[in-house]
Amino acid sequence: MMHQMRAETGPGGATDSVVSWHIVRDADLTALCGKTLDPAAPVQDATHWTRDPDHNCHTCGALYLRETPYLPGEHQD
């Protein structure tokens, strides 16, 4: 399963500032928290989740960590 970060944008749409980052599965438009996101919203790799935690959806983060318990480079064999 592939995860991505997809932005929740302000009322102006995808060109407006990012309000929050959510996690989606397989490029879906429904975030793990259940929020439906704009198809034109910015997307980035899920490995960027730790870069700006104040702008991340807490619920998406908790569910993402349950599905992907290790970030790249942290996996313990």
C-alpha positions in Angstrom: 0.0 0.0 0.0 1.3 3.4 -0.9 0.6 6.5 1.3 0.8 10.1 0.2 0.2 13.4 2.0 -2.5 15.5 0.4 -3.2 19.1 1.5 -6.4 20.4 2.9 -6.6 23.9 1.5 -8.4 27.1 2.5 -11.7 28.3 1.0 -9.8 29.7 -2.1 -9.0 26.1 -3.2 -5.7 24.5 -4.1 -4.0 27.8 -4.8 -4.8 29.0 -1.3 -2.4 28.2 1.6 -2.3 24.7 3.1 -4.5 24.5 6.2 -3.5 20.9 7.1 -1.8 17.9 5.6 -3.6 14.5 5.6 -2.6 11.0 4.7 -4.3 9.1 1.8 -3.9 5.6 0.6 -3.1 4.8 -3.0 -3.7 8.4 -4.2 -7.3 8.3 -3.0 -9.1 11.6 -2.3 -10.5 10.4 1.1 -8.0 10.9 4.0 -7.5 8.3 6.6 -9.5 10.5 9.0 -12.5 10.5 6.5 -12.1 14.0 5.1 -12.6 14.3 1.4 -9.9 16.3 -0.3 -9.7 18.4 -3.5 -8.2 16.5 -6.4 -6.2 19.6 -7.3 -4.7 20.0 -3.8 -0.9 19.7 -3.4 0.5 16.2 -2.8 3.8 15.1 -1.3 5.5 11.9 -0.3 4.4 10.5 3.1 8.0 10.5 4.3 7.6 14.3 4.7 5.2 13.7 7.6 7.8 14.7 10.2 8.8 18.0 8.5 6.0 20.3 9.8 4.0 18.4 12.4 2.0 21.5 13.5 0.2 21.4 10.1 -0.6 17.6 10.1 -3.9 16.0 10.9 -3.4 14.2 14.2 -6.0 11.4 13.3 -4.4 10.7 10.0 -1.0 10.5 11.7 -2.1 8.0 14.3 -3.7 5.8 11.6 -0.7 6.1 9.3 1.6 5.0 12.1 -0.6 2.0 12.7 -0.3 1.0 9.0 3.3 2.0 8.6 5.0 1.6 12.0 8.5 2.6 10.8 9.6 5.6 8.7 12.2 4.8 6.1 15.6 4.1 7.8 14.0 3.3 11.1 13.0 -0.3 10.4 14.6 -2.7 12.9 15.3 -6.2 11.5 
